[in-house]
Amino acid sequence: MSKFLLAILVVLLVAGGAGAFLVHTGRLPVAATTPADLVDRIAMTAKFEAVRRGGNGLQVTLPTDAAALVRGREHYVENCLPCHGAPGIKPAEFAQGMNPTPPDIDGALQNYTDAQLFWVIKNGLRATGMPAFGVNHKDDEIAAIAAFVRHTPKLSPEERKDLAMAVPREDHHHESEGEAAPHEHGEGEPHHHD
C-alpha cells in the first residue's frame, strides 16, 4: 500500500513540476489565436461550475415592464452589444479576435437561469473579456440588462427595428491592409466589413 501512495505522490510531483515548467518558462500558449486545448476545456468546465454555484441561492426576479426592457436595452447596446451582438446585429469587428468567443445573446446565454445570468453580468468572468458590471451598475440596472437579454428571442419586428436604430455605427479604416483611405469614403459615411 505504501508503494502505491508513493507512486501517486511521484506522479503528482512530476505533473506539478511539468505544469510549473510550462507556466514559468512562458511555454503555456496564451495567445487568443491559439486553438482550444486542454487548458480551455478545464477553464470552460470551471467557468460553468462557478456560474452555477454563483447563481445558486440568489433570489432574482427580472422586471418584465416595458420601461425596464428599454433601460436594459440601452445598457446592453452601450456595454454588451459590441461583444455579444443581437438578433440581426453582428458583434463588433474586434469580437472576432476574442478567445473564448463571446456567446450570442439569443444562443447559449439563454440556457442560464435568471440568477446565473444576473450573477455573470454583476460579477463578470475572469479571463474571458466579460467585465463585472456590479462595480458601476446598480442591481436594478443589472436586472434590467438581464431582462433584456432574456427577452431578445421574443423581440417583435418593431423592437428589432428600434434596436438596430440604437446601434452606433462603426467608423474605422484599415489603410495598411490595402483598403480605401478615409477620404475615399463619402463625407460622414461609415466603413463596414461584411
C-alpha positions in Angstrom: 0.0 0.0 0.0 2.8 2.4 0.8 4.4 1.8 -2.7 1.0 2.8 -4.2 0.9 6.0 -2.2 4.5 6.8 -3.1 3.7 6.2 -6.8 0.8 8.6 -6.6 3.0 11.2 -4.9 5.7 10.9 -7.5 3.1 11.3 -10.4 1.6 14.4 -8.7 5.1 15.9 -8.2 6.1 15.2 -11.8 2.8 16.7 -13.1 3.1 19.7 -10.8 6.7 20.2 -11.9 5.8 20.0 -15.6 3.0 22.5 -15.1 5.3 24.9 -13.2 7.8 24.5 -16.0 5.3 25.4 -18.7 4.0 28.4 -16.7 7.2 29.8 -15.5 9.1 29.5 -18.8 6.3 31.1 -20.9 5.6 27.9 -22.8 1.9 27.8 -21.9 0.1 29.2 -25.0 -1.9 32.3 -24.1 -2.4 34.0 -27.5 -6.1 34.5 -28.4 -5.3 32.8 -31.7 -4.3 29.6 -30.0 -6.7 26.7 -30.9 -8.7 25.3 -28.0 -6.8 22.8 -25.9 -6.9 21.0 -22.6 -6.4 24.3 -20.7 -9.5 25.8 -22.4 -11.6 22.7 -21.7 -10.6 22.8 -18.0 -11.3 26.6 -17.9 -14.7 26.2 -19.5 -15.7 23.5 -17.1 -14.5 25.6 -14.2 -16.5 28.6 -15.6 -19.8 26.7 -15.9 -19.5 25.2 -12.4 -18.6 28.6 -10.9 -21.5 30.3 -12.7 -23.9 27.5 -11.5 -22.6 27.9 -7.9 -22.6 31.7 -8.1 -26.3 31.7 -9.1 -27.3 29.1 -6.5 -29.2 30.7 -3.7 -29.7 34.1 -5.4 -33.3 35.3 -5.4 -33.6 37.2 -8.6 -36.8 38.5 -10.1 -36.3 40.1 -13.5 -38.5 43.0 -14.4 -41.0 42.5 -17.2 -42.3 46.0 -17.7 -41.6 47.9 -20.9 -39.7 50.7 -19.2 -37.2 48.2 -17.7 -36.7 46.4 -21.0 -35.9 49.8 -22.6 -33.4 50.6 -19.8 -31.9 47.2 -20.2 -31.6 47.6 -24.0 -29.9 51.0 -23.6 -27.3 49.5 -21.2 -27.0 46.4 -23.4 -26.4 48.5 -26.6 -23.8 50.6 -24.8 -21.9 47.9 -22.9 -22.7 44.4 -24.3 -23.6 44.6 -28.0 -20.1 45.1 -29.2 -19.1 41.6 -28.0 -22.4 39.6 -28.0 -24.3 41.2 -30.9 -28.1 40.9 -31.0 -30.7 39.3 -33.3 -29.9 40.6 -36.7 -26.9 42.6 -35.5 -23.3 41.3 -35.7 -20.9 41.9 -32.9 -18.2 44.5 -33.4 -15.2 43.5 -35.6 -12.9 43.2 -32.6 -15.1 40.4 -31.1 -13.9 38.1 -33.8 -10.5 38.0 -32.2 -11.7 37.2 -28.7 -11.0 33.8 -27.2 -13.2 32.4 -25.9 -15.7 33.8 -28.3 -18.5 35.7 -26.5 -21.8 33.8 -26.7 -24.6 35.1 -28.8 -27.3 36.9 -26.8 -30.0 34.6 -28.3 -27.9 31.4 -28.1 -26.1 29.9 -25.1 -26.9 32.8 -22.8 -30.5 31.7 -22.8 -29.5 28.5 -21.1 -28.6 30.3 -17.9 -31.1 30.7 -15.2 -32.2 34.3 -14.3 -30.0 34.1 -11.2 -27.0 32.8 -13.2 -27.4 35.5 -15.8 -27.7 38.2 -13.2 -24.6 36.8 -11.4 -22.5 36.8 -14.6 -23.4 40.3 -15.5 -22.8 41.6 -12.0 -19.5 39.7 -11.3 -18.0 39.2 -14.8 -16.0 36.2 -15.8 -12.2 36.3 -15.3 -10.0 35.7 -18.4 -13.0 35.8 -20.8 -13.3 39.5 -21.6 -16.6 39.7 -19.6 -16.3 42.6 -17.2 -18.1 42.9 -13.9 -20.8 45.5 -14.2 -21.5 45.4 -10.5 -18.7 47.8 -10.0 -20.5 50.6 -11.8 -24.1 49.5 -12.2 -26.8 49.1 -9.5 -28.7 45.8 -9.1 -31.8 47.2 -10.7 -29.8 48.2 -13.8 -28.2 44.7 -13.9 -31.6 43.1 -13.6 -32.9 45.3 -16.5 -29.9 44.1 -18.6 -30.6 40.5 -17.8 -34.3 41.0 -18.5 -33.5 42.4 -21.9 -31.1 39.5 -22.7 -33.9 37.1 -21.6 -36.4 39.0 -23.9 -34.3 39.0 -27.1 -35.5 35.7 -28.6 -39.1 37.2 -28.4 -38.3 40.6 -30.0 -41.1 41.9 -32.2 -40.2 43.3 -35.6 -40.7 46.8 -34.2 -38.4 46.0 -31.3 -35.8 44.7 -33.7 -36.0 47.9 -35.7 -35.7 50.0 -32.6 -32.6 48.0 -31.5 -31.0 48.4 -34.9 -31.6 52.1 -34.8 -30.0 52.4 -31.4 -26.7 50.8 -32.5 -23.9 53.2 -33.0 -22.3 52.9 -36.4 -18.6 52.0 -36.6 -16.3 54.3 -38.4 -12.9 52.7 -38.9 -10.4 52.1 -41.6 -7.6 49.7 -42.4 -5.4 51.6 -44.8 -2.5 49.4 -44.1 -4.4 46.4 -45.3 -5.0 48.0 -48.7 -8.5 49.2 -48.0 -9.7 52.6 -49.0 -8.3 55.6 -47.2 -10.8 57.7 -45.1 -11.0 60.4 -47.8 -12.2 57.8 -50.3 -15.5 57.3 -48.5 -18.3 59.7 -48.7 -18.5 62.5 -46.2 -19.6 61.0 -42.8 -20.1 57.6 -44.4 -19.2 54.8 -42.1 -16.9 52.0 -43.3 -18.2 48.5 -42.6 -16.9 45.0 -43.2 -19.2 42.2 -44.1 
